[in-house]
Structures are given as structure tokens and as C-alpha cells.
Amino acid sequence: IAENDGGIVMTITKDLLLYFIRDRKLDEQSEITQKQEFSGIQHWIADVRKLKREYLYLCDGNRVPDIEEKLDKDICLLVIFPNDQDTEIRQNMIRKWKAFHENLIFMQTEKTVPEVMNDLVEIFCRLVEWDKNMHIAALEGKDVQDLIDISEEILEHPMIAFDASFDVLAYTRHSSSHYKIFQETVAQGYTDAHTMEQLKKKQIFSQIKEGELLIAPAADEKSGTNIYLQFFSGQTLLGYTSIFCGEETPESGYLDLIHMFMKNMSFCLQRNYENRRHGRMMYETFLANLLGSAEIPEDRITEQVNMIDGLEKTGYLVLGILDFANQEHVPLKFLARLLERQSWKMKPFLYENHICLLKYSKTAIHQNLSFDEKELHILEQLLEQYEYRIGVSNIFTELKRMKDAYAQAVFTLQWNQKTEQNTEVLCQYKDVVMYHLFSRMESEMEPVSMQSEFYRELAVYDREHHTSYGRTVLCYLKNDCSATRTAAELGIHRNTVRNIISMVEERYAVSLDDSEEKMRYILSEQIQEYIRCIE
């Protein structure tokens, strides 16, 4: 982009324009050493004398201008000859053109001068549109992946963008790539130790300079040549880009194309970095503070929530924590960014080496549907190569309860890992809340001492007499003291149920219709289940 007469005009280098017509028969004859840039293309007619160096002029090769004065050497002429012209005639005309001017490009084509001009204008417009779309995307705060999606067709070669930690930020998703290192890095989501070692041996990082391209061998010798770029915001390294060129040596015009891309990518990364610092950082810092040890005053929570988009002080919230098998080999930052890009109610953030998913809703969330099928499907697709579980808290209605929700989700994961009770991906705190309670009380007393005397005595009777009266009583209580439903569930006659209940009540002097007795017995059974699990 360049300023011109008070406006802003797109300029394109001569090498870049020639790169897009490299399939034509071209012969450049120029002693001009500095890079030439054009802001437009014109068909030159010889009687027009005032030529501008910022234009590329197209000429009919068979019409050498009959003018005496020399053209400015910075004026570039593209001289076009028909493909089917006699070689001797063409060579004679080329000699005349060389005598006339020193900054020339000769082209042989089956197309006429106006047709070639249309082709060049179309290339020019395409590049202008691409540059504009990249710049707008960066201004709008679009993701790096959006910029690469916009550029993929024009840049042609496979590309990966990394953050400063060499985790994958984005990559060309539609360009076919047979490079093993490209495929593996994208699949892993980060640059592995072996690749990093190869890059260090070749001193790639020490050779890359800010604002410049580095053409150097790929980490994998079989992948040929790469173009490496790095991006900064002041003194802060934002990331790297690696373009896989394979066996091709990048042409000067292609490098000019990469420079165009680089300017917009740099602008995008800088804006995203600033936005992330003032938005994402604020969001993650606030949630991390909520989970920290210090108590945050109510008015401070209100103030912070008002500054952060997508957060409300009250509503219906649920917290999920992702737990991975082989956690140390999982690129958590990369996966958190992937999850963040989804259009859903989840807000991912990192805390204590966990990916946390905070879900907010203005309307009530049913505990059984805290994570719906669509959300679980998104997780399944994005995390298909990982083995994982999700610990889910109870629903809470105030952000200040985040710390409790985190403790619930963590315990849920720890309990299920320890006992292997639940083999499902989704593990809910509501299913283990009593076990959490007993585990906290265990430091003060043995769990068995919390059981009712009636429960323990009936258990002893069953063991000594090889009966299952305890099971019948539990089923009876859970069926609201209905002998009919209990009999149906146990597969015995209802009179048998009634006889057992009457015998138990008489022998132990209890009334199973009493709500307190019922609660103590069921609680004792839950304690027994807890004891079985920890043993």
C-alpha cells in the first residue's frame, strides 16, 4: 500500500506480477537494479508522451514507437508478440525495441494486447482484493486461521503458524500436503522435541531476523526448502510461520507475495495479542482469581463482570474440567484455542494444567443436560485422538461460587479415576456428592461409625443366617414403603415382603414408616458403598 495524491493506492512489484504470468514465454531485458512497483497498467499508444513510472505499459511488439527522445529508464514496457510470428521477424523487432528503450519485458502469447491487459488487470484486482480482505480481517480481530483461509489459494504451498511456544495456531486446511513433518505437527498440535532439535542443529532460529524472510532447509531433509518468518509486538515474540516449498526454490515474485502476507499477518497477530492481553487476559485472570485463595469482594466481582463480554454476575452456570490420559503429552493451550473458536455457550480457560469449560445460560440448565449432545459431539470431534473425561460440577447461580464448582469437578474426576465406577466420558458431581461428604468426614472418624445401629445389626444377621433382609428393607424404603413395587422389583411375592418387614420391625423395634429412620438407613447404605469403593 502506498500514499498517492492524498489517497491510498495499492502497489504491486514487477516481480510479483511476473510471478503470476510465469507460465507465459517471458524474457526480461532490464538493467534496472532497484525493485519496481506498479499502481496500475496501461496500453501505451506512441502519441502519448507523458508516461509515469508507477504504471506498467503494454505495447504491440510489431509497432516500435517512432519518437526521438529517450524514455525515462524507470518506465517499464511489456512488449507482446504473437506466438505464431516468424522467429526472424520477431528477433528483428526485439533488436529495434532494445535500441529504443532499456527497461523491457518481452512476451510471446496467442493473445492480443487487450486480452493480455485484461489478464493482468484481473491479477492486479485479485491481489488488491486479497490484500484488502486480509487487512479487514485483521482490523476486525479475526483469528489467524481466518487469515490463512483467505490466503491459502493464493499462497499455494502448505503453511503452519505457531505461537511463541511452537504450539500450532493455524494451518492450511485445504492444500494437499505429502510432507510427513507437516502432517504430524498439525495432528499433534505442537512442534515435537525431535523437530525442535533438528531446527536448532541447523541454527534456524538464530538466522531468522525480524521483518525478513529466511529461506532454509526444512527440519526433515525430505521436506525440501521452507520459508520461515517470525512476528513481534515490540520486544514480545508473537510467533512463527513456516511455509513448505518442497523442492521448489522460491522465486523473487513469490517472496514479494509472502511479504504482502507477512505484513497483514504481523498486523493480525499484534492486534490479537493486544486484544487477548486486554480481553482474554482479563477474562482468564478474573476467573483464575475467583478460583484462587483470596476472597474477592462483591463490588469487585460486579465491576470485573461489567468489563468482560459474555460474563454475567448471576444466571445458571456449570463448570466442566477436561482430564486427559497422558496429560503431560497433551497440547493444552492449542486445544483450548480450538475449543474457543466453536460457536457454543462454553468459555474455555486454562487453570492449574486443566482446560476448564464454563457454561453460562440465562435460563435454567437441567443438571442431566449440563453438557448437551451438540456440545459433547463438538468435544468428540475436536478431541478424537485423545482419551479424556469431563468432571462436571453442580449447577450454581453466582460467579463467586466458582471455587466450589472447581473443587466439585476435580473431586468427581479423582473419585472416578480412583474407583473406576464410571466408564462414561461425562462424570457428574451429583453422582458422587455423598462420597465427597464422607471423604471429608473421614479425617474425624471412621466411616462405619456413622452408620445406624439398626443397619449394622441387620447386616450381621444377614451374614450369619445367609439371608438378604437388608436388601429387601433398602428396596422397600426406596419404593416409598410399597410392598407391591418392592415385590415386583425383587421378583418375590408381596406377602413375603410384608412378612420380612414385619419381622424386622418387631425384632429391632423400629418403624420403617418413620422418615428419620428411613433417611438413616439409606445414608448407612451409601456409607457402605463408599467403604467398598475405597477398599
C-alpha positions in Angstrom: 0.0 0.0 0.0 1.3 3.5 -0.8 0.1 7.0 -0.5 -0.5 8.8 -3.7 -2.0 12.3 -4.3 -3.6 12.3 -0.9 -5.2 8.8 -1.3 -4.1 5.3 -0.6 -3.1 3.1 -3.6 -2.1 -0.5 -3.8 1.2 -1.1 -5.5 2.5 -4.4 -6.8 6.1 -5.3 -7.6 7.2 -6.1 -11.1 8.5 -9.5 -9.9 5.2 -10.3 -8.3 3.2 -9.5 -11.4 5.6 -11.6 -13.5 5.3 -14.5 -11.0 1.6 -14.7 -11.8 2.3 -14.9 -15.6 5.3 -17.2 -15.3 3.6 -19.8 -17.5 3.9 -17.4 -20.5 7.0 -17.1 -22.6 8.8 -14.2 -20.9 12.2 -12.6 -21.4 13.1 -9.7 -19.2 15.7 -7.2 -20.6 16.4 -4.6 -18.0 19.4 -3.1 -16.3 17.3 -1.6 -13.5 18.6 -3.0 -10.2 16.1 -1.5 -7.7 12.6 -3.1 -7.2 9.9 -1.6 -9.4 6.4 -1.2 -8.2 3.2 -0.5 -10.2 0.0 1.0 -9.1 -1.7 0.4 -12.5 -1.5 -1.0 -16.0 -2.0 0.9 -19.3 -2.0 0.2 -23.0 0.7 2.6 -24.4 0.0 4.3 -27.6 3.0 6.1 -29.0 1.5 9.5 -29.3 1.0 9.6 -25.5 4.3 11.1 -24.3 3.8 11.7 -20.6 4.5 8.3 -19.1 4.5 7.6 -15.4 7.0 5.2 -13.7 4.2 3.8 -11.4 2.5 2.2 -14.4 3.3 -0.9 -16.4 2.8 -0.1 -20.1 1.7 -2.8 -22.6 2.9 -2.4 -26.2 2.3 -4.2 -29.5 5.7 -5.8 -30.4 5.3 -5.1 -34.1 4.9 -1.3 -33.5 8.1 0.3 -32.3 7.3 4.0 -31.5 8.8 6.4 -33.9 10.0 9.0 -31.4 13.4 10.5 -31.0 13.5 11.3 -27.3 14.5 8.6 -24.8 12.1 7.4 -22.2 12.9 7.6 -18.6 14.8 4.3 -17.7 12.3 3.6 -14.8 9.4 3.3 -17.3 8.8 -0.4 -17.8 7.3 -1.7 -21.1 5.7 -5.1 -21.6 6.2 -5.9 -25.3 3.8 -8.5 -26.7 4.5 -10.7 -29.7 2.2 -13.3 -31.2 3.2 -16.9 -30.8 2.9 -17.8 -34.4 5.2 -15.0 -35.7 8.2 -15.8 -37.7 11.2 -16.1 -35.4 13.5 -14.0 -37.6 10.9 -11.2 -37.9 10.4 -11.3 -34.1 14.2 -11.2 -33.4 14.5 -8.2 -35.7 11.7 -6.3 -33.9 13.3 -7.2 -30.5 16.5 -5.6 -31.6 14.6 -2.4 -32.6 12.9 -2.3 -29.2 16.2 -2.7 -27.4 17.6 0.2 -29.4 14.6 2.2 -28.4 14.5 1.5 -24.6 16.4 -0.3 -21.9 13.6 -1.5 -19.5 11.7 -4.1 -21.3 9.8 -7.4 -20.8 9.2 -9.5 -23.9 6.2 -11.9 -24.0 5.1 -14.4 -26.6 1.4 -15.3 -26.5 -1.5 -16.3 -28.6 -3.5 -13.5 -27.0 -3.8 -9.9 -28.2 -2.6 -6.9 -26.3 -6.1 -6.0 -24.9 -6.5 -9.6 -23.9 -3.2 -9.7 -22.0 -4.2 -6.4 -20.4 -7.4 -7.9 -19.2 -5.5 -10.9 -17.7 -3.1 -8.5 -15.9 -5.8 -6.3 -14.6 -7.6 -9.4 -13.3 -4.4 -10.5 -11.5 -4.0 -7.0 -10.1 -7.6 -6.8 -8.9 -7.3 -10.3 -7.3 -4.2 -9.3 -5.4 -5.8 -6.0 -4.3 -8.9 -7.8 -3.1 -6.8 -10.4 -1.2 -4.7 -7.7 0.5 -7.9 -5.8 1.4 -9.6 -8.9 2.8 -6.6 -9.7 4.9 -6.4 -6.2 6.3 -10.1 -6.1 7.1 -9.9 -9.5 8.8 -7.0 -8.2 10.9 -8.9 -5.0 11.7 -12.0 -7.0 12.8 -9.9 -9.1 15.1 -10.4 -12.3 13.2 -8.4 -15.4 14.1 -5.1 -16.2 12.4 -6.8 -19.3 10.9 -9.2 -16.9 9.1 -6.2 -15.1 7.5 -4.7 -18.3 6.4 -8.0 -19.5 5.0 -8.2 -16.2 3.0 -4.6 -16.7 1.7 -4.5 -20.4 1.1 -5.4 -20.4 -2.6 -3.0 -17.6 -3.5 0.0 -18.7 -1.5 -0.4 -22.3 -2.9 2.1 -24.0 -0.5 1.2 -25.7 2.8 1.8 -23.5 5.8 1.7 -23.7 9.6 1.5 -20.7 12.0 2.9 -21.2 15.5 2.7 -19.2 18.7 5.9 -18.3 20.6 5.8 -21.7 22.4 5.7 -23.6 19.0 2.1 -24.7 19.6 0.1 -24.7 16.3 -2.0 -21.6 15.9 -3.4 -22.3 12.4 -2.5 -24.1 9.2 -3.6 -24.5 5.6 -6.5 -26.9 5.8 -7.3 -27.5 2.1 -3.8 -27.6 0.5 -2.8 -31.2 0.0 0.5 -31.9 1.7 2.6 -35.1 1.4 5.2 -33.7 3.9 5.3 -36.0 6.8 6.5 -33.4 9.3 3.6 -31.0 8.3 1.0 -33.8 8.8 2.5 -34.9 12.2 2.8 -31.4 13.5 -0.7 -30.5 12.6 -2.0 -33.7 14.1 -0.1 -33.2 17.4 -0.9 -29.5 17.7 2.7 -28.7 18.6 6.3 -29.0 17.4 7.8 -32.2 18.9 11.2 -32.4 20.6 12.8 -34.2 17.7 11.8 -31.5 15.2 12.9 -28.8 17.6 16.3 -30.5 17.9 16.7 -30.6 14.1 15.9 -26.9 13.8 18.4 -26.0 16.5 21.1 -28.0 14.8 20.5 -26.1 11.6 20.5 -22.8 13.6 17.2 -21.8 12.0 16.1 -19.6 14.9 19.3 -17.7 15.2 19.2 -16.9 11.4 15.6 -15.5 11.3 15.5 -11.7 11.6 12.5 -9.6 12.4 10.7 -8.4 9.3 12.7 -10.6 6.9 12.2 -14.0 5.3 14.5 -16.9 5.8 14.8 -19.5 3.1 16.4 -22.6 4.7 16.1 -26.4 4.7 13.1 -27.9 6.5 13.7 -29.8 9.7 13.1 -33.0 7.8 15.5 -33.3 4.9 12.8 -35.0 2.8 10.6 -31.9 3.0 13.0 -29.7 1.0 13.0 -26.0 1.5 11.0 -23.9 3.9 10.3 -20.1 4.2 10.5 -19.1 7.9 9.0 -15.9 9.3 8.8 -14.5 12.8 6.5 -11.9 14.3 6.9 -9.4 17.1 5.0 -6.8 19.1 7.7 -4.5 20.3 10.1 -6.8 22.1 7.5 -9.6 22.6 7.8 -12.6 20.2 4.3 -13.5 19.0 5.0 -16.5 16.8 6.5 -18.1 13.7 5.3 -19.2 10.3 6.7 -22.0 8.2 5.9 -22.3 4.5 6.7 -25.7 2.9 8.0 -25.1 -0.6 9.4 -28.6 -1.1 11.9 -29.0 -3.9 11.0 -25.6 -5.5 13.3 -22.6 -5.0 11.0 -19.7 -4.2 11.1 -17.1 -6.9 11.6 -13.4 -6.2 7.9 -12.7 -7.1 6.7 -15.3 -4.7 8.8 -13.8 -1.9 7.2 -10.4 -2.6 3.8 -12.2 -2.3 4.9 -13.6 1.1 6.0 -10.1 2.2 2.4 -8.9 1.5 1.1 -11.8 3.5 3.6 -11.1 6.3 2.6 -7.5 6.8 -1.0 -8.5 7.3 -0.2 -11.5 9.4 2.0 -9.3 11.6 -0.8 -6.8 12.0 -3.3 -9.5 12.8 -1.1 -11.2 15.4 -0.3 -7.8 17.0 -4.0 -6.9 17.3 -4.9 -10.3 18.5 -2.1 -10.1 21.1 -3.3 -6.7 22.3 -7.0 -7.8 22.4 -6.0 -11.0 24.2 -4.0 -9.1 26.7 -6.9 -6.7 27.4 -9.7 -9.1 26.9 -8.7 -12.7 27.1 -6.1 -12.0 29.8 -8.7 -10.0 31.8 -11.2 -12.9 31.4 -8.7 -15.6 32.4 -7.2 -13.6 35.1 -10.6 -12.8 36.6 -11.7 -16.5 36.6 -8.3 -17.6 37.9 -8.7 -15.1 40.8 -12.2 -16.5 41.5 -10.6 -19.9 41.9 -7.7 -18.6 43.9 -7.4 -18.4 47.7 -8.1 -14.7 48.2 -11.7 -13.7 48.7 -12.9 -11.2 46.1 -15.4 -8.5 47.4 -18.8 -8.5 45.8 -18.5 -5.0 44.3 -15.2 -6.0 42.7 -16.8 -9.0 41.0 -19.6 -6.7 39.7 -17.0 -4.3 38.3 -15.0 -7.0 36.6 -18.1 -8.7 35.1 -19.2 -5.4 33.6 -15.9 -5.1 31.8 -15.8 -8.6 30.3 -18.1 -9.6 27.3 -20.0 -12.8 27.7 -20.0 -12.9 31.5 -22.8 -12.2 33.9 -22.7 -12.0 37.7 -25.7 -14.2 38.1 -27.5 -16.8 36.0 -27.2 -20.5 35.6 -23.6 -21.7 35.4 -21.9 -25.1 35.3 -18.2 -25.8 35.3 -16.6 -28.8 33.4 -12.9 -29.8 33.7 -11.2 -31.9 30.9 -8.9 -34.6 32.2 -6.7 -36.4 29.7 -4.9 -39.7 29.8 -1.1 -39.0 29.4 -1.8 -35.4 30.3 1.9 -34.4 30.0 1.8 -35.0 26.2 -1.4 -33.0 25.5 -1.0 -29.5 24.0 -3.5 -27.8 26.4 -3.1 -24.3 25.0 -3.6 -25.5 21.4 -6.8 -27.5 22.4 -8.1 -24.6 24.5 -7.8 -22.3 21.4 -9.6 -24.9 19.2 -12.4 -25.1 21.7 -12.6 -21.3 22.0 -13.3 -21.0 18.2 -16.5 -23.0 18.5 -19.9 -21.3 18.4 -21.3 -22.5 21.7 -22.1 -21.5 25.2 -18.8 -22.8 26.6 -16.0 -20.5 27.7 -12.7 -22.4 27.8 -9.8 -21.2 30.0 -6.7 -22.8 31.5 -6.2 -23.2 35.2 -3.7 -25.5 37.0 -2.9 -27.6 33.9 -6.6 -28.1 33.3 -8.8 -27.0 30.4 -11.9 -25.6 32.2 -15.2 -25.1 30.4 -17.5 -22.6 31.9 -21.1 -22.7 30.6 -23.5 -19.8 31.2 -27.2 -19.6 30.5 -29.9 -17.1 31.4 -32.4 -19.8 31.5 -32.3 -22.8 33.9 -30.0 -25.7 33.0 -31.1 -29.2 33.9 -28.3 -31.0 35.7 -28.7 -34.1 33.5 -28.3 -31.8 30.4 -25.4 -29.6 31.7 -23.5 -30.6 28.6 -25.9 -31.3 25.8 -25.5 -33.7 22.8 -24.2 -31.0 20.5 -21.6 -29.8 22.9 -20.4 -33.4 23.6 -20.3 -34.0 19.8 -18.1 -30.9 19.3 -15.7 -32.2 22.0 -15.7 -35.7 20.5 -14.7 -34.3 17.0 -12.0 -31.9 18.3 -10.5 -34.4 20.8 -10.9 -37.6 18.8 -7.3 -38.6 19.1 -7.2 -38.1 22.9 -8.6 -40.2 25.7 -10.4 -37.8 28.1 -13.1 -37.4 30.7 -15.1 -34.4 31.8 -15.8 -33.7 35.5 -18.9 -31.6 35.9 -19.9 -29.5 38.9 -23.3 -29.0 40.3 -25.2 -26.0 38.7 -24.5 -22.8 40.5 -26.1 -19.3 40.1 -23.3 -16.9 41.3 -19.8 -16.5 39.9 -18.4 -16.2 43.4 -19.2 -20.0 43.8 -16.7 -20.8 41.1 -14.2 -22.1 43.6 -16.7 -24.6 45.0 -17.6 -25.7 41.5 -14.0 -26.3 40.6 -13.5 -28.4 43.8 -16.6 -30.4 42.8 -15.4 -31.1 39.3 -11.9 -32.0 40.5 -13.2 -34.4 43.1 -15.5 -36.0 40.5 -12.6 -36.8 38.3 -10.4 -38.0 41.1 -13.1 -40.3 42.5 -13.9 -41.9 39.2 -10.2 -42.4 38.4 -9.6 -44.0 41.8 -12.7 -46.3 41.8 -13.4 -46.7 38.1 -17.0 -46.7 38.9 -18.0 -44.6 35.9 -16.6 -45.5 32.4 -18.6 -42.7 30.7 -16.9 -39.6 29.3 -19.1 -37.4 31.4 -18.8 -37.7 35.2 -21.2 -35.6 37.3 -20.7 -34.4 40.8 -24.3 -35.1 41.7 -23.5 -38.8 41.4 -20.6 -38.6 43.9 -21.6 -35.8 46.3 -22.2 -38.2 49.2 -18.8 -39.8 48.7 -17.2 -36.3 48.8 -19.0 -35.7 52.1 -17.9 -39.0 53.6 -14.3 -38.4 52.4 -14.2 -35.0 54.2 -15.6 -36.5 57.4 -13.2 -39.5 57.3 -10.4 -37.3 58.9 -12.6 -37.1 62.0 -14.0 -40.6 62.4 -14.2 -44.0 60.7 -17.0 -44.0 58.1 -18.5 -47.2 59.7 -19.2 -45.3 62.9 -21.6 -43.0 61.0 -23.9 -45.9 60.1 -27.0 -46.5 62.1 -27.0 -49.3 64.7 -30.1 -50.9 63.1 -28.3 -51.1 59.7 -25.2 -52.7 61.2 -27.2 -55.3 63.2 -29.3 -56.3 60.3 -26.1 -56.7 58.2 -24.7 -59.0 60.9 -27.9 -61.0 60.9 -27.8 -61.5 57.1 -24.2 -62.7 57.2 -24.9 -65.2 60.0 -28.2 -66.6 58.6 -27.4 -66.2 54.9 -30.4 -64.0 54.3 -30.9 -60.8 52.3 -33.3 -58.9 54.6 -31.1 -55.8 54.3 -31.5 -55.7 50.6 -35.3 -56.1 50.9 -35.5 -53.3 53.5 -33.4 -51.0 51.3 -35.6 -51.7 48.2 -38.7 -51.3 50.4 -37.6 -47.8 51.6 -36.6 -46.7 48.1 -40.0 -47.7 46.8 -41.8 -45.4 49.4 -42.7 -48.4 51.6 -44.8 -50.1 48.9 -44.8 -53.9 49.2 -46.2 -54.3 45.7 -43.5 -52.3 44.0 -40.8 -53.9 46.1 -42.0 -57.4 45.3 -42.1 -56.6 41.6 -38.5 -55.3 41.7 -37.1 -58.2 43.7 -39.2 -60.9 41.9 -40.9 -62.3 45.1 -44.4 -62.3 46.4 -45.6 -59.2 48.1 -46.7 -61.2 51.2 -43.1 -62.3 51.5 -42.1 -58.6 51.5 -44.7 -57.8 54.2 -43.6 -60.7 56.4 -39.9 -59.7 56.2 -40.7 -56.0 57.0 -42.9 -57.1 60.0 -40.2 -59.4 61.3 -37.5 -56.8 61.0 -39.6 -54.0 62.6 -40.5 -56.3 65.5 -37.0 -57.8 66.1 -35.2 -54.4 66.1 -38.0 -52.2 67.5 -38.1 -49.8 64.5 -40.8 -48.3 62.3 -39.7 -48.2 58.7 -42.5 -45.7 58.0 -40.6 -43.2 60.1 -38.8 -40.7 57.8 -35.8 -40.2 60.1 -35.3 -44.0 60.3 -35.6 -44.2 56.5 -33.0 -41.4 56.0 -30.5 -43.0 58.4 -30.8 -46.4 56.8 -30.3 -45.2 53.2 -27.4 -43.0 54.4 -25.9 -46.0 56.0 -26.1 -47.9 52.8 -24.3 -45.0 50.9 -21.6 -45.1 53.6 -21.2 -48.8 53.0 -20.9 -48.2 49.3 -18.2 -45.6 50.0 -16.3 -48.1 52.1 -16.5 -50.8 49.3 -15.2 -48.2 46.8 -12.2 -47.1 48.8 -11.2 -50.6 49.7 
